[in-house]
Amino acid sequence: MIPAVVIAAGKSTRMGRPKATLPLPDGDTFLTRVIRTLSSAGVDDIVVVLGPGAEAVADSVAQRGLRARFVVNDDYESGQLSSVLAGLRAIDRPGVAAMLLTLVDVPLISPSTVSAVLDRYRTTKAPIVRPVQGDRHGHPVLIDRRLFEALSRADPSEGAKPVVRAHVSRAGDVEIDDEGAFADVDTPEDYARIVEDP
């Protein structure tokens, strides 16, 4: 079992409005697109970690008939790691082999990228599996349960990145031709770019 955790708890200060409910040209929001993508790739358990405005975000998902579980991280201001750990607590149970981790501000990942990450993990059991393109690395990132304890002990000021970097490998890096896996949307200019050329 490999559940997914979607981090959508930030304040979106650079964007100026919540990213989770930003509309895409096809009628999806950032969050509903991410949920739809994960579902299309066969992920059955999707946990979304929310912060401010959680009720409105959850309603926007329900209105589109999509299924996900929601966790509110009241401690979201302490940094992204607190949201990762809130998601981890929600999915960690017997039978869970790994966690797929992604961000609501990377909405254009293709289902084939998610499938490629899952397939690589099932083949190699690498502790970290992630999409790469040259020297870029993107989302989603798969984290084997062997690293759950290390995540829980990570330094909040540094987040999950040191744990991920310490366990990347050639076996776990999947070369992907999917610009959406690397398109992090943080500012109004980023948003305008993907809306004009989705």
C-alpha positions in Angstrom: 0.0 0.0 0.0 1.4 3.4 -1.0 -0.8 6.3 0.1 -0.2 9.9 -1.1 0.2 13.0 0.9 -0.5 16.4 -0.7 0.8 19.4 1.1 -1.6 22.3 0.8 -1.2 24.1 4.1 0.8 27.1 3.2 -0.3 30.7 3.4 0.5 31.4 -0.3 2.0 34.7 0.6 3.9 35.1 -2.7 0.8 34.2 -4.7 -1.5 36.4 -2.7 -4.4 33.9 -2.7 -4.7 30.2 -1.8 -3.1 28.0 -4.4 -5.3 25.0 -3.7 -8.4 26.7 -5.1 -6.7 28.5 -8.0 -8.6 27.6 -11.2 -7.1 25.9 -14.2 -8.5 26.3 -17.7 -10.2 22.9 -17.8 -12.3 23.6 -14.7 -10.1 21.9 -12.2 -8.4 23.7 -9.3 -4.8 23.1 -8.5 -5.8 20.7 -5.7 -8.5 18.8 -7.7 -6.1 18.4 -10.6 -3.5 16.8 -8.2 -6.1 14.5 -6.7 -7.4 13.5 -10.1 -3.9 12.8 -11.3 -3.0 10.6 -8.3 -6.4 8.7 -8.6 -5.8 8.2 -12.3 -2.4 6.6 -11.5 -4.1 4.1 -9.1 -3.4 5.8 -5.7 -6.4 4.8 -3.5 -5.6 6.7 -0.3 -4.9 10.4 -0.8 -4.4 12.6 2.3 -4.5 16.4 1.8 -2.9 18.5 4.6 -4.6 21.9 4.9 -4.0 25.0 6.8 -5.9 28.3 6.6 -9.3 28.2 4.9 -9.5 24.4 5.2 -13.3 24.2 4.9 -13.5 26.1 1.6 -10.7 24.0 0.1 -12.4 20.7 1.2 -15.7 21.9 -0.2 -14.1 22.7 -3.6 -13.0 19.0 -3.8 -16.3 17.6 -2.7 -18.2 19.7 -5.3 -16.2 17.9 -8.0 -17.0 14.5 -6.7 -13.4 13.6 -5.9 -12.4 11.5 -2.9 -9.6 12.4 -0.5 -9.0 12.6 3.3 -8.3 15.9 4.9 -6.0 16.7 7.8 -5.8 20.2 9.2 -2.3 21.2 10.4 -2.8 23.9 13.0 1.0 24.2 13.3 1.5 25.1 9.6 3.3 28.3 10.5 6.2 26.3 11.9 7.2 25.2 8.4 6.5 22.6 5.7 7.9 19.7 7.8 5.0 20.0 10.2 2.6 19.4 7.3 4.7 16.5 6.0 4.5 14.9 9.5 0.8 15.6 9.8 0.3 13.7 6.6 2.6 10.9 7.6 0.7 10.4 10.9 -2.5 10.1 8.8 -1.2 7.5 6.5 1.2 5.4 8.6 -0.3 2.1 9.5 0.5 -1.6 9.1 0.8 -2.5 5.4 2.0 0.9 4.2 5.2 0.4 2.3 5.9 4.0 1.4 4.5 7.5 1.1 4.1 9.5 -2.1 4.7 13.2 -1.3 3.7 16.1 -3.5 2.8 19.8 -3.3 -0.3 21.6 -4.3 1.9 24.1 -6.1 3.0 21.5 -8.6 -0.4 20.8 -10.2 0.5 19.7 -13.7 2.2 16.4 -13.0 1.0 13.7 -15.5 -0.5 10.4 -14.3 2.2 8.6 -16.3 4.9 10.3 -14.1 3.2 9.1 -10.9 2.9 5.6 -12.4 6.6 5.7 -13.4 7.7 6.6 -9.8 5.5 3.8 -8.4 6.8 1.3 -10.9 10.4 2.2 -10.2 9.8 1.8 -6.4 8.2 -1.6 -6.9 11.1 -2.7 -9.1 14.0 -1.4 -7.0 12.7 -0.6 -3.5 15.0 2.4 -3.5 14.5 4.5 -0.3 13.7 7.6 -2.3 12.2 7.6 -5.8 11.8 10.9 -7.7 11.4 12.2 -11.2 14.5 13.8 -12.7 15.4 15.6 -15.9 19.1 16.3 -16.2 20.1 17.9 -12.9 16.5 18.9 -12.0 14.3 16.8 -9.7 10.6 17.1 -9.3 7.4 15.7 -7.8 6.0 13.4 -6.6 8.7 12.1 -4.3 8.3 8.5 -2.9 9.7 7.9 0.5 10.1 4.4 1.8 8.8 3.6 5.3 12.4 2.9 6.4 12.8 6.7 6.4 9.6 7.6 8.3 11.5 7.6 11.6 14.2 9.9 10.1 11.5 12.3 8.9 9.9 12.4 12.3 13.3 13.4 13.8 14.2 15.9 11.1 15.2 19.5 12.0 12.1 21.7 11.4 14.3 24.5 10.2 15.6 22.3 7.4 12.5 20.3 6.6 12.5 16.9 4.8 15.1 17.9 2.2 18.2 16.6 4.1 16.5 13.2 4.6 15.6 13.0 0.9 19.1 14.1 -0.3 20.8 11.7 2.0 19.0 8.7 0.4 18.7 9.6 -3.3 20.3 7.0 -5.7 20.7 6.3 -9.3 18.2 3.4 -8.8 15.6 5.8 -7.5 16.0 8.6 -10.0 13.5 8.2 -12.9 14.3 10.2 -16.0 11.0 11.8 -17.0 9.9 13.9 -20.0 7.1 15.7 -18.2 7.5 19.5 -17.7 4.6 19.4 -15.2 6.7 17.4 -12.7 9.1 20.3 -12.4 6.7 23.3 -12.7 6.5 24.8 -9.2 3.8 27.6 -9.3 4.6 30.2 -6.5 3.9 33.6 -7.9 1.2 35.3 -10.0 3.7 35.3 -12.9 4.1 31.5 -12.6 0.3 31.1 -12.6 -0.2 33.3 -15.6 2.4 31.3 -17.5 0.7 27.9 -16.9 -2.8 29.3 -17.5 -1.7 30.7 -20.9 0.1 27.4 -21.8 -1.3 24.6 -19.6 
